[in-house]
Amino acid sequence: YVDTEAALADLASHLDGVAEFAVDLEHHSYRSFRGFTCVIQVSTRERDFVVDALALRSKMRAHLARHFEDATKQKVMHGADMDVQWLQRDFGIYVVNMFDTGQAARVLELPSKGLGAFYLTDAAYALKHFCDVDADKRYQLADWRRRPL
């Protein structure tokens, strides 16, 4: 759990030594005009990090921007359209060299779910189909503002 600047610096140091990392954001918009990013999850092949974006909002760019903006590092995200916007808006972080598994699943015509014209291929389906991993989605709609996590 990353909720101090020292822990955020440790995450940044760890990312110095990797060629790729996965990212997911948890955002809150209920009773808010634009909403805000509450949690950033970062995973490498060796470690997983859950970053308290509320506690570290003013420190994020200084520690993480170089990794997100590094074209030599592959960022892996799923259905990242909004996540990319939130990183830019909330932290001034731009994403370079990103692979969106949601877009890949759409191109492969994997099963999707959605409302109206908006469809998103289910990440849980893709994880099960390709990796035989059962994703635990019970907290997907949690109130990510609440602390402790």
C-alpha positions in Angstrom: 0.0 0.0 0.0 1.5 3.3 -1.1 0.3 6.3 1.0 3.5 8.1 1.8 6.0 9.9 -0.4 8.7 7.5 0.6 6.6 4.5 -0.6 5.8 6.4 -3.8 9.6 6.9 -4.3 10.0 3.2 -3.8 7.4 2.5 -6.5 9.2 4.9 -8.9 12.6 3.3 -8.1 11.1 -0.2 -8.8 9.7 1.1 -12.2 13.2 2.2 -13.1 14.1 -1.5 -13.6 11.2 -2.7 -15.6 10.3 -2.7 -19.3 6.6 -2.9 -18.8 3.9 -2.4 -16.2 0.2 -2.6 -15.9 -2.0 0.2 -14.6 -5.6 0.6 -13.5 -7.3 3.7 -11.9 -10.3 3.9 -9.6 -12.2 7.1 -10.0 -15.1 8.6 -8.0 -17.7 10.9 -9.6 -20.8 10.5 -7.5 -22.0 14.0 -6.4 -19.0 15.6 -8.1 -18.9 17.7 -11.3 -15.8 16.1 -12.8 -14.9 13.4 -10.3 -11.4 12.6 -9.2 -8.9 9.7 -9.2 -8.8 7.9 -5.8 -6.6 4.9 -6.4 -3.9 3.9 -8.9 -3.0 0.3 -9.1 0.4 -0.5 -10.7 1.6 -4.1 -11.3 4.9 -5.4 -12.6 5.9 -9.0 -13.0 7.4 -8.9 -9.5 5.3 -6.5 -7.4 1.8 -5.0 -7.1 1.2 -1.5 -5.7 -2.0 0.2 -4.6 -1.4 4.0 -4.6 -3.6 6.3 -2.5 -4.0 9.0 -5.1 -5.9 11.2 -2.6 -3.1 11.3 -0.1 -0.4 11.7 -2.7 -2.1 13.8 -5.3 0.5 16.6 -5.3 3.4 14.2 -5.5 2.3 11.9 -8.3 3.7 13.8 -11.3 7.1 14.3 -9.7 7.5 10.6 -9.0 5.6 8.8 -11.8 5.5 11.0 -14.9 8.9 9.9 -16.2 7.7 6.3 -16.3 4.3 6.9 -17.9 5.9 9.2 -20.5 8.9 6.9 -21.2 8.4 5.5 -24.7 10.7 2.5 -23.9 8.4 1.3 -21.2 5.2 -0.5 -22.3 2.1 0.4 -20.3 -0.7 -2.1 -20.3 -4.2 -0.9 -19.5 -7.8 -2.2 -20.1 -10.4 0.2 -21.5 -8.0 3.0 -20.8 -9.9 5.9 -22.5 -11.0 7.5 -19.3 -7.9 6.5 -17.3 -5.6 8.3 -19.7 -7.8 11.5 -19.4 -7.8 11.2 -15.6 -4.1 10.8 -15.4 -3.7 14.0 -17.5 -6.3 16.0 -15.7 -5.6 15.0 -12.1 -1.8 14.7 -12.1 -0.5 16.2 -15.4 0.8 12.7 -16.4 0.7 11.7 -20.0 0.8 8.1 -21.2 3.2 7.1 -24.0 3.5 3.6 -25.5 0.3 2.1 -24.1 -1.3 -1.2 -25.0 -5.1 -1.3 -24.3 -6.2 -4.9 -23.8 -9.8 -3.6 -24.0 -9.2 -2.4 -27.6 -7.4 -5.6 -28.4 -10.3 -7.7 -27.1 -12.7 -5.6 -29.2 -10.6 -6.2 -32.4 -10.6 -9.9 -31.5 -14.4 -9.7 -31.1 -14.4 -11.2 -27.6 -17.7 -11.1 -25.7 -18.6 -7.7 -24.4 -21.1 -6.1 -22.1 -22.3 -2.5 -22.0 -25.2 -0.1 -22.0 -26.6 1.3 -25.2 -23.9 2.1 -27.8 -21.0 1.8 -25.3 -19.6 -1.7 -25.1 -16.5 -2.7 -23.2 -15.0 -6.2 -23.4 -15.1 -7.7 -20.0 -11.5 -7.8 -18.5 -12.6 -10.7 -16.3 -13.6 -12.7 -19.3 -10.2 -12.0 -21.0 -8.3 -12.9 -17.9 -10.1 -16.2 -17.6 -10.0 -17.0 -21.3 -6.3 -16.2 -21.9 -4.7 -16.7 -18.4 -7.1 -19.0 -16.6 -7.3 -16.4 -13.8 -10.6 -15.7 -12.0 -10.8 -11.9 -11.4 -12.4 -10.8 -8.1 -14.6 -7.9 -9.1 -16.6 -7.5 -5.9 -15.0 -4.1 -5.1 -15.2 -2.7 -8.6 -18.1 -0.3 -7.7 -16.8 0.5 -4.2 -16.6 4.1 -2.8 -12.9 4.6 -3.4 -12.9 7.8 -1.4 -13.3 5.9 1.8 -10.2 5.3 4.0 -8.7 3.1 5.1 -8.8 1.1 1.9 
